[in-house]
Amino acid sequence: MKIAINILKVLEIIITAIWGIVFGILTPLALMSADIVSHTISDHYILRVWIINSVVCYCAGTVIVMLKCYKTALCFHGVGLIVSLFIYGTFQSLYSGIEAQNPSVLYMPVIFVPLITLAITVIANFKKINAFLSASREKRYEAAPSVLGGQYEMKREDKNGGNKKSNKK
């Protein structure tokens, strides 16, 4: 389990370094300062949202994963996923009718980071999840009294703390 978690952490660091830092911070800064795009696109608020999303949701979320706070990191990455989809929709409407290339291919691979974080969270909490599921399964299959009055087996605790089975009619 620990080997799988460490492999997924390394994969998450690589994806966050490439798409979170390089494309998530440096590309919007280049689009803001360069003359390669029109003035309306370089001054658009969505580039600032893209930078903030990359820094807060993805880079900070990956640091939180390294601190082993998996559920908190999953919340950060989930918010980052929602904001990334918002950025994608905004860029689609912003670039409609323009001959230029939409920069959505530069940040959309970052949506795999929440999936990796989800996998890490499930693997790290597998024992708790399995215990919860088996307890709920056991509770569901407890014997209930029959409405028809037939024979059933009921578990009853004896005074020593052990289970004692008794047949009732």
C-alpha positions, -999 to +999 in steps of 0.1 A: +000+000+000+028+024+009+046+017-023+014+025-044+009+057-024+045+068-029+043+061-067+011+081-070+026+109-050+056+111-073+032+111-103+012+139-087+043+160-081+053+156-117+019+165-131+016+195-107+051+207-115+045+206-153+009+217-155+004+235-122+036+255-121+050+258-157+017+260-176-004+272-147+017+302-136+042+310-164+018+307-193-008+332-180+021+356-171+034+352-207-001+358-221-005+389-200+028+404-210+033+393-246+020+410-277+010+376-292-026+379-281-051+408-284-054+434-257-088+421-246-075+387-239-043+398-221-063+420-198-090+395-191-097+384-155-096+347-163-058+348-166-055+359-130-080+333-120-059+307-138-028+318-118-046+318-085-062+284-092-028+269-100-011+283-069-038+278-043-057+247-055-031+226-072+004+236-058-009+240-022-030+209-025+000+189-036+019+202-006-010+191+016-009+156+001+028+154+010+018+163+046-005+133+046-037+153+050-054+135+021-090+145+027-081+182+029-060+179-003-089+162-020-111+192-012-084+216-025-081+196-057-118+192-061-123+230-060-094+233-084-111+210-108-143+230-107-124+262-113-105+246-142-137+237-158-149+273-153-117+286-169-122+262-198-157+275-204-146+311-202-118+305-227-142+288-251-165+318-251-136+342-252-119+326-282-151+320-302-148+337-335-111+343-331-086+325-354-061+321-325-054+289-307-072+284-274-048+278-245-071+252-229-047+223-239-021+239-216-041+235-183-067+207-189-043+178-181-043+192-145-077+176-141-060+143-135-045+156-102-079+152-083-082+117-096-047+108-083-055+124-050-087+105-048-068+072-054-043+081-027-071+089-003-089+056-009-057+036-007-046+054+025-080+049+042-087+014+028-087-002+062-112+023+076-134+021+045-133-017+046-142-018+084-171+006+078-185-014+049-182-048+068-198-033+099-227-019+078-230-053+060-231-071+093-257-048+107-278-053+076-278-090+079-287-092+116-316-116+123-349-099+127-380-114+143-403-130+118-437-115+112-451-149+103-441-164+136-416-189+122-384-201+137-355-177+137-322-175+153-315-145+176-282-134+190-283-125+226-254-115+249-249-135+280-236-121+312-199-129+304-199-107+273-199-136+248-226-142+222-252-169+231-275-182+204-310-193+212-337-207+190-372-192+195-405-202+181 
